[in-house]
């Protein structure tokens, strides 16, 4: 019942902050969300999960980042379960390295 479970930012430059939104349209409740890394901040308001991602600057020219979000849910009976969302990006050290 998510609008998507994966968001790919594509080719980006390190150090910039990007935002993705996941929308949950089901009857269950989002209890809390955790991210796999400190470079990823997550908030939830009205079943809209907002993810802010700021990839760190590394010495590599290019690297792939995949971050997982654990979404702790509760159904109408109060039973807890987990969903997983994911963001990905191909991160370049500077704009000159991004292929055109």
C-alpha positions as CSV (number, residue, x, y, z in Angstrom):
1,X,0.0,0.0,0.0
2,X,3.0,2.3,-0.5
3,X,3.2,4.5,-3.5
4,X,6.8,3.0,-3.9
5,X,9.3,1.1,-1.8
6,X,12.5,2.2,-3.6
7,X,13.6,5.7,-4.6
8,X,16.6,6.1,-6.9
9,X,18.1,9.6,-6.8
10,X,20.2,8.7,-9.9
11,X,23.6,10.5,-10.4
12,X,24.3,13.1,-7.8
13,X,27.2,15.0,-6.3
14,X,28.4,14.3,-2.8
15,X,27.6,16.8,-0.1
16,X,24.2,17.9,-1.5
17,X,21.0,17.1,0.5
18,X,18.3,15.3,-1.4
19,X,14.7,14.6,-0.3
20,X,12.4,11.7,-1.2
21,X,8.9,11.0,0.0
22,X,7.1,7.7,0.5
23,X,3.4,7.7,1.0
24,X,1.5,4.9,2.8
25,X,-2.2,4.6,1.9
26,X,-3.2,1.5,3.9
27,X,-5.2,1.1,7.1
28,X,-2.3,0.3,9.4
29,X,-0.3,2.7,11.5
30,X,3.3,3.8,11.2
31,X,4.7,3.5,14.7
32,X,8.3,4.6,14.0
33,X,11.1,4.5,11.4
34,X,14.8,4.0,11.6
35,X,17.5,4.6,9.0
36,X,20.6,2.5,8.4
37,X,23.0,5.5,8.5
38,X,23.4,8.9,10.1
39,X,23.5,10.6,6.7
40,X,19.8,9.8,6.3
41,X,17.1,11.6,8.3
42,X,13.6,10.4,8.4
43,X,10.3,12.0,9.5
44,X,6.7,10.8,9.3
45,X,3.6,13.0,9.2
46,X,0.2,11.8,8.1
47,X,1.6,8.6,6.7
48,X,4.0,10.6,4.5
49,X,7.6,9.5,5.2
50,X,10.1,12.2,4.3
51,X,13.7,11.1,3.8
52,X,16.6,13.6,3.7
53,X,19.8,12.1,2.4
54,X,23.2,13.9,2.5
55,X,25.9,11.7,1.1
56,X,29.4,12.2,2.7
57,X,32.3,13.5,0.7
58,X,34.7,10.6,0.1
59,X,38.0,10.4,-1.7
60,X,36.6,8.0,-4.3
61,X,35.6,9.5,-7.6
62,X,32.3,7.6,-7.6
63,X,30.5,5.2,-5.3
64,X,27.0,3.6,-5.0
65,X,25.0,4.3,-1.9
66,X,22.1,2.2,-0.7
67,X,20.3,3.1,2.5
68,X,17.6,1.0,4.1
69,X,14.7,2.3,6.2
70,X,12.9,0.0,8.7
71,X,9.3,1.1,9.1
72,X,7.7,-0.4,12.3
73,X,4.0,-0.8,11.7
74,X,0.9,-1.8,13.7
75,X,-2.2,-3.4,12.2
76,X,-5.8,-2.8,13.4
77,X,-5.4,-5.7,15.9
78,X,-2.3,-4.0,17.5
79,X,0.0,-6.6,16.0
80,X,3.5,-5.2,15.1
81,X,5.3,-5.9,11.9
82,X,8.0,-4.3,9.8
83,X,8.2,-2.9,6.2
84,X,11.4,-1.9,4.5
85,X,12.0,1.1,2.2
86,X,15.2,1.9,0.3
87,X,16.9,4.8,-1.3
88,X,19.8,4.5,-3.7
89,X,22.1,6.9,-5.6
90,X,25.3,6.9,-7.6
91,X,27.5,9.6,-6.0
92,X,30.2,11.5,-7.7
93,X,32.9,13.5,-6.0
94,X,32.3,16.5,-8.2
95,X,30.1,17.6,-11.1
96,X,32.8,17.2,-13.7
97,X,32.8,13.4,-13.2
98,X,29.1,13.0,-13.9
99,X,28.5,11.5,-17.3
100,X,26.4,13.6,-19.7
